[in-house]
C-alpha cells in the first residue's frame, strides 16, 4: 500500500489538468491536494454506488480520457503510445460487446458500475499495471492468432456477397 500512496503523491506533483484544478481548489480552500483528491474519489465512488446515471458516468470515464490520450498519441512522434491506446480500444470494444449481451443481467448486481469503472481504469493504467495490454497478450492475441484465418475468409465471403448484391 505504501507504493500506491507514493505513486499518488508523485501524480499529484505532476502538472496536468487534474493537478491544476486541485491546485486551484487548494489555494481557495486551504485543504491539501491529497485530501481534495481523496474526497473527489470518495464522492465519485459513492455516486457510482448510489447515484442515478452511474452508467453514463462510468462510460464517460472509460471513454473521455482514453480518447484524449489517443489523440495525443496520434499527434506524438512516438508509435509506442499509439500501440498502447490501440490495444485499449480493442479491449474496450470487446468488453462493450460482451457487456451488450450481459448488461441487463449484470446491472442488477450491487457495485456493478464500481466494478466496471475499476476495470476500465485498470485497462488504462500506466505500463506495468496496464490491464488492456495484459488482457490483449493473454486472451485476445491467442484467440486472434488461432482464428484469424477463418474470420478473414468469412469477412471476404460476406464482402463479396455484399458487392454482388450492390
Steps between C-alpha positions, in 0.01 A plus 500: 500500500797726561591483130150611402511805728840594357367471145201716590731761654718498186190540284383794710840667451477477119353778294181403317133596487406309816783640711437852366136480614605351832760776541240769438267336753788469746569873470133589556420256779833456677460119488789294368476347152511145630197558725311664216589210269396244762170685548437509125572128467270427795218710354546339159490154657188581698333638190589185306347296782179694556464773239258523214685491170794297630508322163557829319773608743674164471488512120636855500791390720572212262475720191597865555855466637595213265370701203707802611808284557448333161495835322819600681654165400407554134661844506818383673797380293529178703303195388524317835218707650289433189529127565401544865182688413411278203525205737272680746239560230507135389441383858240775555310390187502134602390596852222714352383211284498260795326760714230551236390139542535490878421856612135436582598218733818653643352844573287342773810399694603737777820691429480418128589851385778530755644173371460607138666833570784327687546263206516787250749688720705180525498479118635854463754485783866584429731233358587229750140495629328553165207261494428546130851382407474206740160394367612544143813288548328227701154477342439702184825432314493119546136489386575724204802296391298180526196620306601791274517285186140383536381852585682641195331243275156583643555875463626460141203278416252747652661800334493319165131424543431860600678626186304255285173614658589866448 
